[in-house]
Amino acid sequence: MKTMLKTRGILLAGLIVLLLSSCSLVKIESEQKPLSVNELNTRLLIQAFAEEALERTEIAADSIAKEAEGHLAVQKNALRWKIQTASALGRISFQTMPRVALADTWSYMYELLNFFEASTDDAIFGSWAPIALEATAKNTDRIEKIATSVLNKKEYPRYREFVETYAREHPLRLENEFRHTPIREAYLAFKELPDSTAVQTVGTLSEVVADATNRFDYASDVAGKKFAWQTSLFLKEQGLDSIPLETRLARVEYELERLVEVAENSPEILATAIEDFRGAVNPIFKGLNSEISRAMVNLALERRALDEMILRERIALDTIIQRERLALGLDAREIADTGIKNAFAEIHGMLKSILFFGVIALIVVLGLPFYLGYLTGKRAAGSEKDSK
């Protein structure tokens, strides 16, 4: 009996240990559906491609601007190309739905390629157009390789036909500064998905946090570059960039020396000289003030856009954390309830076994003496009968 009770105790202890270990395996992430391996790979590859494509575009545009010294229109187009590419990739390559981000980025690369192939030599970059065409072709080849790796053999031809058709129907225009039309609505129609059910999942908490981090890193890296490019473009558009700063300072210094000379030699015309000095210097400082003001406005706009993006991501992250916390609480409560029920059921079974064996032991302890007395008395009675 002691051996059996010991065995029951060991089994009970094992069940309790198993229950406690299961509690330690509770996931921080709840039942939120994670992205599939293919979707996660698509998201990471497209986001990495955005940085790669922008770097290749920046190198090509800088080469064009450097070689096209003195060709103001070409230099301005190179700046517009960099600015719009940085903005477009930030919008389309970091979308929530990985397949939409793939199709949107893919179509944009086709649009750029078609644009530069269809343009005449003197329309955009003059004789330096092959530099832009080569960089765009490399970006297009790279996005096609990514599409080949994440789409199966049946999907790839359909997706390629879709993005090529969309690129032809939505060409880029120089007067619109290379602006790209988002592909989302066309993609949902292509996949025959209603907008209300298009997003099945945003991924688990860790996947959402990683996505938000990548978006923030890209935006923060590009913000400073865009500010510098936009400032440089503004200066060129205003015709101020063609005059070197050293020349402006030299002119101011010349006007000051002339004013001092007039004050020393002809003080009677000093007032007229001061007016002439003011008239000569005023446009220079006015232009500098305008440049600084425009630069500050652009910086404020970039910072506001970055703050809005961070706020959106923070709200989304807070919402996810609250949802995960609630789900975790429900899971913990369910596990606790299940554990308590299992523990009480086990205790109830153990008590039943203890009572059962206790009753048997009581019967044995109490009944055995009577039975032995009965047998002893019967044997004594038989012995007396035999002696008579």
C-alpha positions as CSV (number, residue, x, y, z in Angstrom):
1,M,0.0,0.0,0.0
2,K,2.9,2.4,0.9
3,T,4.5,1.6,-2.5
4,M,1.2,2.4,-4.3
5,L,0.7,5.7,-2.4
6,K,4.3,6.7,-3.2
7,T,3.8,6.0,-6.9
8,R,0.6,8.1,-6.9
9,G,2.5,11.0,-5.2
10,I,5.3,10.8,-7.8
11,L,2.7,11.0,-10.6
12,L,1.0,13.9,-9.0
13,A,4.3,15.8,-8.6
14,G,5.1,15.2,-12.3
15,L,1.7,16.6,-13.4
16,I,2.3,19.7,-11.3
17,V,5.8,20.2,-12.7
18,L,4.4,19.8,-16.2
19,L,1.7,22.4,-15.5
20,L,4.1,24.9,-14.2
21,S,6.5,24.4,-17.1
22,S,3.6,25.0,-19.5
23,C,3.0,28.3,-17.8
24,S,6.6,29.3,-18.4
25,L,6.2,28.7,-22.1
26,V,3.4,31.2,-22.6
27,K,4.2,33.4,-25.6
28,I,4.4,37.1,-25.3
29,E,2.7,37.2,-28.7
30,S,-0.9,36.2,-28.7
31,E,-2.8,34.5,-31.4
32,Q,-2.1,37.3,-33.9
33,K,-1.5,35.6,-37.2
34,P,2.2,36.0,-38.3
35,L,3.2,36.7,-41.9
36,S,4.1,33.7,-44.0
37,V,7.8,33.1,-44.7
38,N,7.2,34.2,-48.3
39,E,5.5,37.5,-47.2
40,L,8.2,38.3,-44.6
41,N,11.0,37.7,-47.1
42,T,9.2,39.8,-49.7
43,R,8.8,42.7,-47.2
44,L,12.5,42.6,-46.2
45,L,13.8,42.3,-49.7
46,I,11.7,45.2,-51.0
47,Q,12.7,47.4,-48.1
48,A,16.4,46.6,-48.7
49,F,16.0,47.2,-52.4
50,A,14.6,50.7,-51.7
51,E,17.9,51.7,-50.0
52,E,19.9,50.0,-52.8
53,A,17.9,51.7,-55.6
54,L,18.2,55.1,-54.0
55,E,21.9,54.8,-53.5
56,R,22.3,53.8,-57.2
57,T,20.1,56.7,-58.3
58,E,22.0,59.2,-56.1
59,I,25.4,58.1,-57.5
60,A,24.1,58.4,-61.1
61,A,22.4,61.8,-60.5
62,D,25.6,63.2,-58.8
63,S,27.7,62.0,-61.8
64,I,25.4,63.8,-64.2
65,A,25.4,67.0,-62.2
66,K,29.2,67.0,-61.9
67,E,29.8,66.3,-65.6
68,A,27.0,68.8,-66.7
69,E,28.8,71.8,-65.1
70,G,27.2,74.9,-66.6
71,H,24.1,73.1,-67.8
72,L,21.6,74.4,-65.3
73,A,18.5,72.6,-66.7
74,V,20.3,69.2,-66.6
75,Q,21.5,69.8,-63.0
76,K,18.0,70.7,-61.9
77,N,16.5,67.6,-63.5
78,A,19.2,65.5,-61.7
79,L,18.1,67.0,-58.4
80,R,14.4,66.4,-59.1
81,W,15.1,62.8,-60.0
82,K,16.9,62.2,-56.7
83,I,14.3,64.0,-54.6
84,Q,11.3,62.2,-56.2
85,T,12.9,58.8,-56.1
86,A,13.7,59.1,-52.4
87,S,10.1,60.2,-51.7
88,A,8.5,57.6,-53.9
89,L,10.5,54.6,-52.5
90,G,9.7,55.8,-49.0
91,R,6.0,55.6,-49.8
92,I,5.7,52.5,-51.9
93,S,8.4,50.2,-50.7
94,F,7.4,50.3,-47.0
95,Q,3.7,49.4,-47.3
96,T,1.9,47.1,-45.0
97,M,1.0,44.5,-47.6
98,P,4.3,43.0,-48.9
99,R,2.8,42.0,-52.3
100,V,1.5,45.5,-52.9
101,A,4.9,47.0,-52.0
102,L,6.5,44.6,-54.5
103,A,4.1,45.4,-57.3
104,D,4.2,49.2,-56.6
105,T,8.0,49.3,-56.5
106,W,8.3,47.1,-59.6
107,S,5.9,49.2,-61.6
108,Y,7.8,52.4,-60.6
109,M,11.0,51.0,-61.9
110,Y,9.3,50.2,-65.2
111,E,7.9,53.7,-65.3
112,L,11.4,55.2,-64.9
113,L,12.9,52.9,-67.4
114,N,10.2,53.7,-70.0
115,F,10.6,57.4,-69.3
116,F,14.3,57.5,-69.9
117,E,14.1,55.2,-72.9
118,A,11.4,57.3,-74.6
119,S,13.1,60.7,-73.8
120,T,15.3,62.3,-76.4
121,D,18.9,63.1,-75.5
122,D,18.3,66.8,-75.0
123,A,15.0,66.5,-73.1
124,I,16.2,65.5,-69.6
125,F,19.9,64.9,-69.1
126,G,21.2,65.8,-72.5
127,S,24.2,63.8,-73.6
128,W,24.5,62.3,-70.1
129,A,21.2,60.4,-70.4
130,P,22.9,57.0,-70.7
131,I,24.1,57.4,-67.1
132,A,20.5,57.6,-65.8
133,L,19.4,54.9,-68.2
134,E,22.1,52.5,-67.0
135,A,21.3,53.1,-63.3
136,T,17.5,52.6,-63.9
137,A,18.1,49.4,-65.9
138,K,20.2,48.0,-63.0
139,N,17.4,48.8,-60.6
140,T,14.8,47.2,-62.8
141,D,16.9,44.1,-63.2
142,R,17.3,43.9,-59.4
143,I,13.6,44.2,-58.7
144,E,12.8,41.5,-61.3
145,K,15.2,39.1,-59.6
146,I,13.5,39.8,-56.3
147,A,10.1,39.1,-57.9
148,T,11.4,35.9,-59.4
149,S,12.6,34.7,-56.0
150,V,9.4,35.4,-54.2
151,L,6.8,34.5,-56.9
152,N,6.2,31.0,-58.1
153,K,6.4,30.1,-61.8
154,K,2.7,30.5,-62.2
155,E,2.5,33.9,-60.5
156,Y,5.5,35.6,-62.0
157,P,4.2,36.0,-65.6
158,R,0.9,37.3,-64.4
159,Y,2.5,39.9,-62.0
160,R,5.0,41.0,-64.7
161,E,2.2,41.6,-67.2
162,F,0.2,43.5,-64.7
163,V,3.0,45.8,-63.6
164,E,4.2,46.4,-67.2
165,T,0.6,47.3,-68.3
166,Y,0.2,49.6,-65.3
167,A,3.6,51.3,-66.0
168,R,2.5,52.0,-69.7
169,E,-0.9,53.3,-68.6
170,H,0.7,55.6,-65.9
171,P,3.8,57.1,-67.5
172,L,6.0,59.6,-65.6
173,R,6.2,63.2,-66.7
174,L,8.9,65.7,-66.3
175,E,6.5,68.5,-65.6
176,N,5.1,66.5,-62.8
177,E,8.6,65.9,-61.4
178,F,8.6,62.1,-61.9
179,R,5.6,61.6,-59.6
180,H,4.3,58.0,-59.4
181,T,0.6,57.0,-59.1
182,P,0.1,54.4,-56.3
183,I,-0.8,50.9,-57.5
184,R,-2.9,49.7,-54.6
185,E,-6.4,50.1,-56.1
186,A,-5.3,48.5,-59.4
187,Y,-3.6,45.7,-57.4
188,L,-6.8,44.9,-55.4
189,A,-8.8,44.8,-58.7
190,F,-6.1,42.6,-60.2
191,K,-6.3,40.2,-57.3
192,E,-10.1,40.6,-57.0
193,L,-9.8,41.5,-53.3
194,P,-12.3,43.8,-51.5
195,D,-10.6,46.6,-49.7
196,S,-12.2,45.6,-46.4
197,T,-10.5,42.2,-46.4
198,A,-7.3,43.0,-48.3
199,V,-5.2,43.1,-45.2
200,Q,-5.4,39.7,-43.5
201,T,-2.7,40.4,-40.9
202,V,0.0,42.9,-40.2
203,G,2.2,40.2,-38.6
204,T,3.1,39.5,-35.0
205,L,4.3,42.2,-32.6
206,S,8.0,41.5,-33.4
207,E,7.3,41.7,-37.1
208,V,5.4,45.0,-36.8
209,V,8.2,46.5,-34.6
210,A,10.9,45.5,-37.1
211,D,8.8,47.0,-40.0
212,A,8.4,50.3,-38.1
213,T,12.1,50.4,-37.3
214,N,13.0,49.9,-40.9
215,R,10.6,52.7,-42.0
216,F,12.0,55.1,-39.4
217,D,15.6,54.3,-40.3
218,Y,14.9,55.0,-44.0
219,A,13.0,58.2,-43.3
220,S,15.6,59.5,-41.0
221,D,18.5,58.7,-43.4
222,V,16.7,60.3,-46.3
223,A,15.4,63.4,-44.5
224,G,18.8,65.2,-44.4
225,K,19.6,64.3,-48.0
226,K,16.3,65.6,-49.3
227,F,16.7,68.8,-47.4
228,A,20.1,69.5,-49.0
229,W,18.8,68.5,-52.4
230,Q,15.7,70.7,-52.2
231,T,17.8,73.6,-51.0
232,S,20.2,73.2,-53.9
233,L,17.3,72.9,-56.3
234,F,15.7,76.1,-55.0
235,L,19.0,78.0,-55.3
236,K,19.4,76.9,-58.9
237,E,15.7,77.8,-59.7
238,Q,16.3,81.3,-58.3
239,G,19.5,81.7,-60.2
240,L,21.4,82.3,-57.0
241,D,23.5,79.2,-57.2
242,S,25.4,80.5,-60.3
243,I,27.1,83.2,-58.3
244,P,29.7,81.6,-55.9
245,L,29.6,82.8,-52.3
246,E,33.2,84.0,-52.6
247,T,32.2,86.4,-55.3
248,R,29.3,87.8,-53.2
249,L,31.6,88.4,-50.3
250,A,34.2,89.9,-52.5
251,R,31.6,92.3,-53.9
252,V,30.5,93.3,-50.4
253,E,34.1,93.9,-49.4
254,Y,34.7,96.0,-52.5
255,E,31.6,98.1,-51.7
256,L,32.9,98.6,-48.1
257,E,36.3,99.7,-49.3
258,R,34.7,102.1,-51.8
259,L,32.5,103.6,-49.0
260,V,35.5,104.1,-46.7
261,E,37.4,105.8,-49.5
262,V,34.5,108.1,-50.2
263,A,34.3,108.9,-46.5
264,E,38.0,109.8,-46.4
265,N,38.3,111.8,-49.6
266,S,34.8,113.2,-50.3
267,P,32.8,113.3,-47.1
268,E,30.3,115.7,-48.8
269,I,28.9,112.9,-50.9
270,L,29.0,110.3,-48.1
271,A,25.2,110.1,-47.9
272,T,24.9,109.4,-51.6
273,A,27.7,106.7,-51.3
274,I,25.8,105.1,-48.4
275,E,22.7,104.9,-50.5
276,D,24.6,103.4,-53.4
277,F,26.2,100.9,-51.0
278,R,22.8,99.9,-49.6
279,G,21.4,99.5,-53.1
280,A,24.4,97.3,-54.1
281,V,24.5,95.1,-51.0
282,N,20.7,94.8,-50.3
283,P,20.0,92.3,-53.1
284,I,22.8,90.0,-52.0
285,F,21.6,89.8,-48.4
286,K,18.0,89.6,-49.5
287,G,18.8,86.6,-51.6
288,L,20.6,84.9,-48.7
289,N,17.7,85.6,-46.4
290,S,15.3,84.1,-48.9
291,E,17.5,81.0,-49.3
292,I,17.7,80.6,-45.5
293,S,13.9,81.1,-45.1
294,R,13.1,78.5,-47.8
295,A,15.5,76.0,-46.3
296,M,14.0,76.4,-42.9
297,V,10.5,75.9,-44.3
298,N,11.5,72.8,-46.1
299,L,13.3,71.5,-42.9
300,A,10.1,72.2,-40.9
301,L,8.0,70.3,-43.5
302,E,10.4,67.3,-43.5
303,R,10.4,67.3,-39.7
304,R,6.6,67.5,-39.5
305,A,6.3,64.6,-41.9
306,L,8.7,62.6,-39.9
307,D,6.9,63.4,-36.6
308,E,3.6,62.4,-38.2
309,M,5.0,59.1,-39.4
310,I,6.5,58.4,-35.9
311,L,3.2,59.3,-34.3
312,R,1.3,56.9,-36.6
313,E,3.7,54.1,-36.0
314,R,3.6,54.7,-32.2
315,I,-0.2,54.7,-32.2
316,A,-0.2,51.5,-34.2
317,L,2.4,49.9,-31.9
318,D,0.5,51.0,-28.7
319,T,-2.6,49.5,-30.1
320,I,-0.8,46.2,-30.8
321,I,0.8,46.2,-27.4
322,Q,-2.6,46.8,-25.7
323,R,-4.1,44.0,-27.8
324,E,-1.3,41.7,-27.0
325,R,-1.5,42.5,-23.3
326,L,-5.2,41.8,-23.2
327,A,-4.7,38.5,-25.1
328,L,-1.8,37.6,-22.7
329,G,-4.1,38.3,-19.7
330,L,-6.8,36.1,-21.2
331,D,-4.3,33.3,-22.0
332,A,-2.8,33.5,-18.5
333,R,-6.3,33.4,-16.9
334,E,-7.2,30.4,-19.1
335,I,-4.0,28.6,-18.2
336,A,-4.5,29.4,-14.5
337,D,-8.1,28.2,-14.6
338,T,-7.1,25.0,-16.4
339,G,-4.2,24.5,-14.1
340,I,-6.4,24.9,-11.0
341,K,-9.1,22.6,-12.4
342,N,-6.5,20.0,-13.3
343,A,-4.9,20.3,-9.9
344,F,-8.2,19.9,-8.0
345,A,-9.2,17.0,-10.3
346,E,-5.9,15.3,-9.4
347,I,-6.3,16.1,-5.7
348,H,-9.8,14.7,-5.9
349,G,-8.6,11.5,-7.5
350,M,-5.8,11.2,-5.0
351,L,-8.2,11.7,-2.1
352,K,-10.6,9.1,-3.5
353,S,-7.6,6.7,-3.7
354,I,-6.5,7.5,-0.2
355,L,-10.1,7.0,1.2
356,F,-10.4,3.7,-0.7
357,F,-7.1,2.3,0.6
358,G,-7.9,3.8,4.1
359,V,-11.2,1.9,4.2
360,I,-9.4,-1.3,3.1
361,A,-6.8,-0.8,5.7
362,L,-9.5,-0.1,8.4
363,I,-11.3,-3.3,7.4
364,V,-8.1,-5.2,7.6
365,V,-7.0,-3.7,10.9
366,L,-10.5,-4.2,12.5
367,G,-11.6,-7.3,10.8
368,L,-8.4,-9.3,11.0
369,P,-8.4,-9.8,14.8
370,F,-12.1,-10.9,14.8
371,Y,-11.4,-13.3,11.9
372,L,-8.3,-14.7,13.7
373,G,-10.3,-15.0,16.9
374,Y,-13.0,-16.8,15.0
375,L,-10.5,-19.2,13.5
376,T,-8.9,-19.8,16.9
377,G,-12.2,-20.4,18.6
378,K,-13.3,-22.8,15.9
379,R,-10.1,-24.7,16.1
380,A,-10.3,-24.9,19.9
381,A,-13.9,-26.1,19.7
382,G,-12.9,-28.8,17.2
383,S,-10.0,-29.9,19.5
384,E,-12.4,-30.3,22.5
385,K,-14.8,-32.3,20.4
386,D,-12.1,-34.6,19.2
387,S,-10.9,-35.2,22.9
388,K,-14.3,-36.2,24.0
